């Protein structure tokens, strides 16, 4: 059985995070949505996504295929319902297509909007679906706990260095972890330390918390619960209920709360985001579909920063700020609540960050992680640059 994770309308409402990846490549909990399905179904997954992303995220079709909505996270009851599907049968929850099993011929003609082709099986059970960017930090605690149980079940943790203080027992440590003279409090949720991760001296960490492989937490950091640090990242300062998808840095003092950082982001020293308005009012976020601000229903909502975006030292972000792909923010004062993709500037004004300059920077950033910013990545960035040009009316 081949798993194919398809994008539906959630792709557009999750922008700008999904300009650079399929929906199922978003990290939520410890794992990406795709990795959750792969663990559950014990099979590799591919993606049915935007045309310009297909070279990096290809789709693979076999004689027997299960198409799964990439915005939906797996759960026990949902897995049971999917397992019972026969060929040509589709699982639907109140009109939302969740999964369909198809042979090779049917797979090549698949369209998530044409559900009339399939025999519909109604699903009335519970499930978690990511529709808006803020859903990622809202659901992170529950998904982190599920992932922790999934990937540690039946396994034995590596020991925690005796120089640390452990409160509670709900911790799992992979091989290669280095942690010294830090405090881990698992009374409010589990703590997962990924392979080859490092917790430097003097850190205070509360669960639920996960740090993925090859990432570091710098000395004296304060990490509150419901937080995930993705792979190959480095963080410090104060972080609460936030997700770093991976390959990003917030290495210095400053507050990050109720926020999401994409890949290849960098937060300058002493930068802070607000996650609560002074009047405690509901937070609004920029919505790429509406081309306007959308009510979130949330009182706490911080920073949404897309891939390759960066900010200089002492940057101050207002409550509910959305920063587009490869935007660079600097200067004194509060910048606007929506900073378009490939914008260069701050409160004093913005110019366009050219592709040539962006490529030069990205090549250096990738080299620091022993990766190559190749033509595939350049083609994706070029397409996003064109797609987002209407927002850059500086």
matplotlib code that plots the C-alpha trace (Angstrom):
import matplotlib.pyplot as plt

x = [0.0, 1.4, 0.5, -0.2, -0.9, -2.9, -3.4, -7.0, -8.3, -6.4, -3.3, -4.5, -5.6, -2.3, -0.2, 2.5, 3.7, 2.5, 4.1, 7.3, 5.8, 2.8, 0.4, 1.5, 5.1, 4.2, 5.5, 2.9, 3.9, 7.2, 6.6, 5.4, 1.9, 3.5, 5.8, 2.8, 1.0, 4.2, 4.7, 1.1, 0.9, 4.5, 4.9, 6.6, 4.5, 4.6, 2.7, 0.1, 0.7, 1.2, 2.9, 5.9, 6.6, 6.5, 10.1, 11.0, 7.9, 7.0, 4.1, 4.5, 1.7, 1.6, -1.0, -2.6, -2.8, -4.3, -4.9, -5.0, -5.9, -2.6, -4.3, -5.6, -3.6, -4.0, -5.8, -6.8, -10.5, -9.6, -7.0, -9.6, -12.0, -9.3, -8.2, -11.7, -11.9, -12.1, -10.9, -12.9, -14.3, -13.8, -14.0, -15.8, -16.5, -19.4, -18.4, -14.6, -12.7, -10.3, -9.1, -9.8, -8.3, -7.6, -5.8, -3.2, -5.8, -8.0, -5.0, -3.9, -7.3, -7.7, -9.3, -10.2, -13.2, -14.8, -16.0, -19.0, -16.6, -16.3, -18.5, -18.7, -18.3, -19.4, -17.0, -18.5, -15.4, -13.0, -10.0, -7.6, -7.3, -5.0, -6.7, -5.1, -1.5, -2.5, -3.9, -0.3, 0.5, -3.1, -3.0, 0.7, 0.3, -2.1, -0.2, 3.1, 1.7, 0.3, 3.7, 5.6, 3.5, 3.8, 7.6, 8.6, 6.2, 8.2, 11.5, 14.0, 15.2, 18.9, 19.9, 19.9, 23.2, 23.3, 24.2, 20.6, 17.5, 14.5, 11.0, 8.6, 9.5, 7.9, 11.1, 12.6, 16.2, 17.5, 21.1, 23.7, 21.9, 24.1, 22.4, 24.2, 23.2, 19.6, 16.2, 13.5, 9.9, 7.6, 4.7, 2.7, 3.7, 6.3, 9.7, 11.4, 15.1, 15.9, 19.0, 22.2, 20.4, 22.1, 20.8, 23.5, 24.0, 21.5, 18.4, 14.9, 12.5, 8.8, 6.8, 5.2, 8.3, 10.2, 13.6, 14.3, 17.5, 20.7, 19.3, 20.7, 19.2, 21.7, 22.8, 20.2, 17.2, 13.6, 11.4, 7.7, 5.3, 3.6, 6.8, 8.6, 12.0, 12.5, 15.7, 19.0, 17.8, 19.3, 17.3, 17.8, 16.0, 12.4, 10.0, 6.4, 3.9, 5.8, 7.0, 10.2, 9.7, 13.4, 16.8, 16.1, 17.8, 16.6, 19.8, 19.7, 17.6, 14.2, 10.6, 8.9, 5.3, 2.3, 4.3, 5.6, 8.9, 9.4, 12.7, 15.8, 14.6, 16.8, 15.7, 18.2, 19.4, 16.9, 14.0, 10.5, 7.0, 3.8, 1.3, -1.4, -2.8, -2.7, -6.5, -6.8, -8.9, -9.2, -6.2, -6.5, -4.1, -3.4, -5.2, -3.8, -7.1, -9.2, -6.3, -7.3, -7.1, -9.1, -10.5, -8.9, -11.0, -7.8, -6.6, -3.0, -1.4, 2.1, 4.3, 3.8, 7.1, 7.5, 10.6, 13.8, 12.4, 14.8, 14.8, 17.6, 18.6, 16.0, 13.1, 9.7, 6.7, 3.1, 0.5, -0.5, 2.2, 2.5, 5.8, 6.0, 8.6, 12.1, 11.2, 13.9, 12.9, 15.0, 14.9, 13.5, 9.8, 7.0, 6.7, 3.3, 1.3, 1.7, 5.1, 4.8, 7.0, 10.4, 10.0, 13.2, 12.8, 10.9, 8.8, 10.6, 9.4, 10.0, 11.7, 11.7, 14.3, 15.5, 15.9, 19.5, 20.3, 18.0, 19.9, 23.3, 22.1, 20.4, 23.5, 25.5, 22.8, 22.5, 26.3, 26.3, 24.0, 26.1, 23.3, 23.2, 20.7, 20.2, 18.2, 15.1, 15.1, 15.8, 12.9, 10.5, 11.6, 11.3, 7.7, 6.8, 8.3, 6.0, 2.9, 3.3, 4.3, 0.8, 1.5, 4.7, 3.3, 6.0]
y = [0.0, 3.4, 6.5, 9.7, 12.8, 15.3, 19.0, 20.3, 23.8, 24.0, 24.6, 28.1, 29.0, 27.8, 30.2, 31.5, 28.3, 26.2, 28.2, 26.1, 22.7, 20.4, 20.7, 17.2, 18.4, 20.8, 19.8, 19.4, 17.7, 15.8, 14.6, 16.1, 15.1, 12.9, 11.2, 10.5, 8.6, 6.8, 5.5, 4.5, 2.7, 1.5, 2.7, 5.5, 8.5, 10.8, 14.1, 15.4, 19.1, 22.3, 21.8, 24.0, 21.8, 18.5, 18.1, 18.4, 16.6, 14.0, 11.7, 7.9, 5.7, 1.9, -0.8, -0.1, 3.4, 5.2, 8.9, 10.7, 14.3, 16.0, 18.4, 15.5, 13.9, 10.2, 8.8, 5.4, 5.5, 7.2, 4.5, 1.8, 3.4, 3.8, 0.2, -1.0, 0.8, -1.2, -0.2, 2.7, 3.6, 7.0, 8.1, 11.4, 13.5, 15.9, 16.5, 16.6, 13.9, 12.2, 9.1, 7.0, 3.7, 3.5, 1.3, 2.8, 3.8, 5.6, 7.2, 8.9, 10.5, 11.5, 14.8, 15.5, 17.7, 14.9, 12.6, 11.5, 9.0, 7.0, 5.0, 7.3, 5.9, 8.4, 8.9, 10.4, 9.9, 12.5, 13.8, 16.7, 18.9, 21.8, 24.6, 27.8, 28.6, 29.2, 25.6, 24.4, 25.8, 25.3, 21.6, 21.1, 19.8, 17.1, 16.0, 16.0, 13.7, 11.3, 11.4, 10.7, 7.6, 6.5, 6.7, 5.6, 2.7, -0.5, 1.3, 2.1, 5.6, 6.4, 7.6, 11.3, 12.7, 12.9, 16.6, 17.3, 17.7, 15.6, 16.3, 13.5, 10.5, 11.1, 11.7, 9.9, 10.4, 9.2, 8.1, 10.8, 13.4, 15.8, 17.5, 19.0, 20.9, 21.6, 21.1, 19.0, 19.1, 16.5, 16.9, 18.9, 16.9, 14.5, 15.7, 14.2, 14.7, 13.7, 12.0, 14.0, 17.0, 19.2, 20.9, 23.3, 24.2, 26.0, 25.4, 25.1, 23.1, 22.2, 19.6, 19.0, 19.6, 18.0, 18.8, 16.9, 15.5, 17.6, 20.7, 22.7, 24.7, 27.4, 28.1, 29.5, 29.1, 29.0, 26.7, 26.4, 23.7, 22.9, 23.7, 21.8, 22.6, 20.9, 19.3, 21.2, 24.2, 26.3, 28.3, 30.3, 32.9, 32.4, 30.3, 29.3, 27.2, 27.6, 25.4, 25.7, 23.5, 23.0, 24.4, 27.7, 29.8, 31.9, 31.6, 34.6, 36.3, 37.5, 36.1, 33.8, 32.8, 31.2, 31.4, 29.3, 29.6, 27.9, 26.5, 28.6, 31.5, 33.6, 35.7, 38.4, 38.9, 40.4, 40.3, 39.8, 39.1, 40.1, 37.3, 39.3, 42.7, 45.5, 45.6, 41.7, 41.8, 39.1, 38.7, 39.0, 37.4, 38.3, 35.8, 35.3, 34.0, 36.9, 39.4, 40.9, 40.3, 37.3, 36.9, 34.0, 33.8, 33.8, 36.1, 34.7, 34.6, 35.6, 35.4, 33.4, 33.5, 31.6, 29.9, 31.9, 35.0, 36.8, 39.7, 41.9, 42.5, 44.1, 43.6, 44.1, 42.2, 43.2, 40.6, 38.5, 39.3, 37.3, 37.4, 36.0, 33.8, 35.3, 38.6, 40.6, 42.8, 45.4, 48.9, 50.5, 50.5, 48.0, 46.9, 46.3, 43.1, 41.7, 41.8, 40.5, 37.8, 39.0, 42.3, 44.1, 46.8, 47.7, 50.5, 53.0, 51.3, 48.4, 47.6, 44.3, 41.7, 40.6, 36.9, 37.4, 38.7, 36.1, 33.3, 34.6, 34.5, 31.2, 29.5, 30.6, 29.6, 26.1, 25.7, 26.2, 23.1, 21.1, 21.4, 22.8, 25.5, 23.9, 24.6, 22.8, 25.2, 28.2, 27.3, 27.1, 30.5, 32.0, 30.7, 32.1, 35.4, 35.7, 34.4, 37.0, 40.0, 41.6, 42.1, 44.1, 47.5, 49.5]
z = [0.0, -1.0, 1.1, -0.9, 1.2, -0.8, -0.3, -0.2, 0.6, 3.8, 1.8, 0.9, 4.5, 5.9, 3.8, 4.0, 5.7, 2.8, 0.0, 0.5, 1.5, 1.2, 4.2, 5.5, 5.7, 8.6, 12.0, 14.7, 18.0, 17.5, 14.0, 10.7, 9.7, 7.0, 9.5, 11.8, 9.0, 8.0, 11.6, 11.9, 8.6, 8.4, 4.9, 3.0, 2.0, -1.0, -1.7, -4.1, -4.0, -6.0, -9.4, -8.6, -5.5, -7.2, -8.0, -4.3, -3.1, -5.8, -5.9, -6.3, -7.5, -7.1, -7.8, -4.4, -3.0, 0.0, -0.5, 2.8, 3.5, 4.4, 6.9, 9.0, 11.8, 12.5, 15.6, 16.8, 15.7, 12.4, 11.7, 12.3, 9.9, 7.2, 7.6, 6.8, 3.4, 0.3, -3.2, -4.5, -1.0, 0.5, 4.2, 4.6, 7.7, 7.1, 3.5, 4.2, 2.2, 4.7, 2.8, -0.3, -1.5, -5.3, -7.8, -10.1, -12.7, -10.2, -8.5, -11.7, -12.0, -8.3, -7.5, -3.9, -5.1, -7.2, -4.4, -6.4, -8.1, -4.9, -2.5, 0.5, 4.0, 6.7, 9.6, 12.8, 15.1, 16.3, 14.4, 14.4, 11.3, 10.7, 8.8, 9.9, 11.0, 14.6, 14.8, 14.9, 18.3, 19.5, 18.9, 19.6, 23.2, 22.3, 19.2, 21.1, 23.7, 21.0, 19.2, 22.4, 23.0, 19.4, 19.0, 22.5, 23.0, 23.9, 23.9, 26.6, 27.1, 27.3, 30.8, 31.9, 33.0, 36.9, 36.8, 35.8, 37.9, 36.8, 38.2, 37.4, 35.2, 31.8, 29.8, 26.8, 25.7, 22.4, 21.7, 21.4, 23.6, 25.7, 28.6, 31.6, 34.7, 33.6, 35.0, 33.4, 34.8, 33.3, 35.8, 33.2, 30.2, 28.6, 27.5, 24.4, 23.6, 20.0, 18.7, 19.0, 20.6, 23.1, 26.2, 27.4, 31.1, 33.1, 31.0, 32.6, 30.6, 31.3, 29.5, 27.2, 25.2, 22.3, 20.7, 17.5, 16.2, 16.0, 17.7, 20.6, 23.4, 24.6, 28.2, 30.5, 28.2, 29.7, 27.7, 28.7, 27.8, 24.5, 22.6, 19.8, 18.4, 15.1, 13.7, 13.1, 15.0, 17.8, 20.4, 23.5, 25.7, 26.6, 24.5, 25.3, 23.3, 20.0, 17.1, 15.2, 12.1, 11.6, 10.4, 12.1, 14.8, 17.8, 19.6, 22.0, 24.7, 23.8, 24.0, 21.5, 22.5, 20.7, 17.6, 14.6, 12.8, 9.5, 8.2, 7.5, 9.8, 12.0, 14.9, 15.9, 19.5, 22.0, 19.6, 21.1, 20.0, 21.8, 22.1, 24.1, 23.1, 25.7, 25.8, 25.9, 22.7, 20.1, 17.8, 14.1, 11.5, 7.9, 5.7, 2.1, 0.8, 2.1, 1.4, 4.7, 8.4, 9.8, 13.3, 15.1, 18.2, 20.3, 23.0, 22.8, 19.3, 18.5, 15.4, 12.2, 10.3, 7.0, 5.6, 5.0, 6.9, 9.2, 11.6, 13.0, 16.7, 19.0, 16.6, 18.2, 16.7, 17.5, 18.6, 15.6, 13.1, 9.9, 8.0, 4.5, 2.8, 2.7, 4.3, 6.1, 9.0, 10.7, 12.2, 15.4, 16.3, 15.6, 11.9, 10.4, 11.3, 7.8, 6.2, 2.6, 1.1, -0.1, 1.7, 2.9, 5.6, 8.7, 10.4, 8.2, 5.0, 2.7, -0.5, -2.5, -1.6, -5.0, -5.9, -6.7, -3.2, -1.6, -3.5, -2.3, 1.3, 1.1, -0.3, 2.7, 5.1, 3.6, 3.6, 7.4, 7.7, 5.2, 2.6, -0.9, -2.1, -5.5, -8.6, -7.2, -4.2, -6.5, -8.8, -5.8, -4.5, -8.0, -8.3, -4.8, -5.8, -8.7, -6.8, -4.1, -6.2, -5.8, -2.1, -2.7, -3.5, -1.8]

ax = plt.figure().add_subplot(projection="3d")
ax.plot(x, y, z, "-o")
ax.set_aspect("equal")
plt.show()
